[in-house]
Amino acid sequence: MPLHKGPEQPDKRPATVNPFYGQANPVGGMTEAPPQHRLPDGPLPPSTAYQLVHDELMLDGNSRLNLATFVTTWMEPQARVLMDECSDKNMIDKDEYPRTAELERRCVAMLADLWNAPDPSAAVGCSTTGSSEACMLAGMALKRRWTKRNADRYPGARPNLVMGVNVQVCWDKFCNFWEVEPRLVPMEGDRFHLDPQAAAELCDENTIGVVGILGSTFDGSYEPIAELCAALNELQSRTGLDIPVHVDGASGAMVAPFLDEDLVWDFRLPRVSSINTSGHKYGLVYPGVGWALWRSDAELPEELVFRVNYLGGDMPTFALNFSRPGAQVVAQYYTFLRLGREGYRAVQQTTRDVAMGLAERVEALGDFRLLTRGDQLPVFAFTTVPDITSYDVFDVSRRMRERGWLLPAYTFPENRQDLSVLRVVCRNGFSSDLAELFVEDLGSLLPELRQQQHPLARDKGAATGFHH
Ligand SMILES: *Cc1c(COP(=O)(O)O)cnc(C)c1O
């Protein structure tokens, strides 16, 4: 969320509104537009207010053509109805809305089972506004466990968290807000995510945990979680350091259980102490819902859990927010019931098929080299082949925007800042028909781009205003 300042320019109004919106009433009808940067003096009729807001929002993009976001942009009408019915329910009000609280509890139980908690009834977890909040909570639990183990040295010793340089920005925020030193494993050559051995080497007695990502926002690749745990097991047998792993499964924790059943990345690994996911990514719910789960309450220090009784009842909660809408949690439960394992498998497989097919067709255009192929997360990144010098990925992004496609271009972090890529995130609702249109549009731009003298969109990053 941008941090907003006051009005950029004072209202230079009065402007007028369409007389129809003011009900075309020449006597009482409103034709002067209300101010935009201070509260209007008086009320408007609801139809006029609706029309004004609605019209302005027409200039927002078409979310179905947005290939930058991981977040759900399509749900069924029945889900919308349920969400509508719950839009007045406050998630924190567990006593007033015990059934909503119960649906949240069931979602946690279903996820504990899906992620192979050895004893699903011992696993603890909660809903959040998204993975960012879930990661904050998981990071806080890691930090608190470390301070308890090191009570004799803390404060004084500075805690650190080990992770790949490709982590999502929420981990930079966690380290900044909670004063934990980030220790980043760099990218190296064609390895665009964490290396288990390098991660283990960064650990010391002040390491609160290691974050593994399933899958990386940069290129959709899964980090090797089992190998990471093995490297940390080896570290423990050598040094005695027992470092827990948190899996940031914002996307992949709702993909791998259905499509990669043989991949061992979850609570089957004893070292994995907590996992988060975004219900609003491949959990297939509109924003914002996320989930954080711990293997058992031994991983979640109890002093972090609050009980408040001033809404009645005495339900333990772990959250940064207090009030929060219940609709998304209900929609998550609906989607779990609606799809079941088989349904999720079918939806995610279709999305992965679209991604892999599209990646192949992009490669076949000849101008591009694939970094990933959409066979882990249904996401792939690609860049121009070396002999393309007349244009770059930023030009492609800009030109695709003219056709309505939001196709982000960005440079990689330190060590591979020379590498700039385009990334396609396939989601449920991005059909093979749309993929076909996408590749046609991309292909039809290339002859013109090849005739450029040199790349034009030099203002990297600003070219697409892209944030992970
Ligand atoms: C999207 C994402 C996040 C942040 O999730 P939100 O639900 O948007 O808060 C964190 N980690 C990874 C790996 C992500 O892909």
PDBQT file of the ligand as one rigid body, heavy atoms in Angstrom, charges set to zero:
ROOT
HETATM    1  C1  LIG A 501       3.006 -13.678  -2.484  1.00  0.00    +0.000 C 
HETATM    2  C2  LIG A 501       4.066 -14.185  -1.609  1.00  0.00    +0.000 A 
HETATM    3  C3  LIG A 501       4.189 -13.698  -0.299  1.00  0.00    +0.000 A 
HETATM    4  C4  LIG A 501       3.289 -12.611   0.250  1.00  0.00    +0.000 C 
HETATM    5  O1  LIG A 501       1.978 -13.115   0.261  1.00  0.00    +0.000 OA
HETATM    6  P1  LIG A 501       0.670 -12.198   0.412  1.00  0.00    +0.000 P 
HETATM    7  O2  LIG A 501      -0.387 -13.238   0.537  1.00  0.00    +0.000 OA
HETATM    8  O3  LIG A 501       0.593 -11.409  -0.854  1.00  0.00    +0.000 OA
HETATM    9  O4  LIG A 501       0.829 -11.362   1.622  1.00  0.00    +0.000 OA
HETATM   10  C5  LIG A 501       5.179 -14.229   0.496  1.00  0.00    +0.000 A 
HETATM   11  N1  LIG A 501       6.009 -15.172   0.030  1.00  0.00    +0.000 NA
HETATM   12  C6  LIG A 501       5.934 -15.653  -1.233  1.00  0.00    +0.000 A 
HETATM   13  C7  LIG A 501       6.893 -16.722  -1.675  1.00  0.00    +0.000 C 
HETATM   14  C8  LIG A 501       4.950 -15.174  -2.099  1.00  0.00    +0.000 A 
HETATM   15  O5  LIG A 501       4.865 -15.667  -3.332  1.00  0.00    +0.000 OA
ENDROOT
TORSDOF 0
